[in-house]
Amino acid sequence: MGDPKGVILTNDNIVSNVHASREVLPFGPGDVLLSFVPLNHVMGRMADHYLPLSGGSTIAYVENLRRLRQNILEVRPHYMVLVPRVFEMFREALIAAAEKEKPFKRRLFFWALGAGTRAVEAMQHGAACPAGMRLRWWLADYEKVRRFVLLDHDFRIEDGELTPTLKVRRKVVLEKYREVIEGMYGAGEG
């Protein structure tokens, strides 16, 4: 065990971090953050508490790990600060759900996942994406498919499809365009 390890942070340290972080994470009024990181951890205190409050944002708190998915669906946050294990859990759940889909949807999902993964890996290593890879990545981008293939208009705040900060309200869009989406992705195939 040994002596406790840690650093004493002054109020000035925290305030300085909040001001510097606002340039990278510009929380604003109307934004909602779903807090998951414990507030007794400096990251949770700074990124999940002081930073959103400094921008006038709303903070909602996850009830517990078992209710994380439900809380995300209830709150529909714009931001979350998460630890890597949570992202791994999301990925595992998505893959498990995709495995249960009909063959066409399953192939489409894994094709899009592979195209995006290869493009991001190339960019992370500083390599330029070859034209073919960029095209596959662009085609795999669900937001672009929805906008250019399915609709003859852009999403609008007035129609409830976008939040005031121009983020897509997926639940509204999925409910409103369910038949079109299911038709495009072969709901009857399999």
BELZI-V562835 format. One record per helix or strand. SS is the DSSP state (~ for helix, > for strand). FROM is the first residue (numbers start at 0). LEN is the number of residues. If there is no record, write none. Layout:
ss & from & len
SS & FROM & LEN
SS & FROM & LEN
//
This chain:
ss & from & len
~ & 10 & 12
> & 31 & 4
~ & 41 & 13
> & 57 & 4
~ & 64 & 11
> & 78 & 2
~ & 83 & 16
~ & 102 & 22
~ & 130 & 10
~ & 141 & 9
> & 161 & 1
> & 167 & 1
~ & 169 & 7
~ & 177 & 7
//
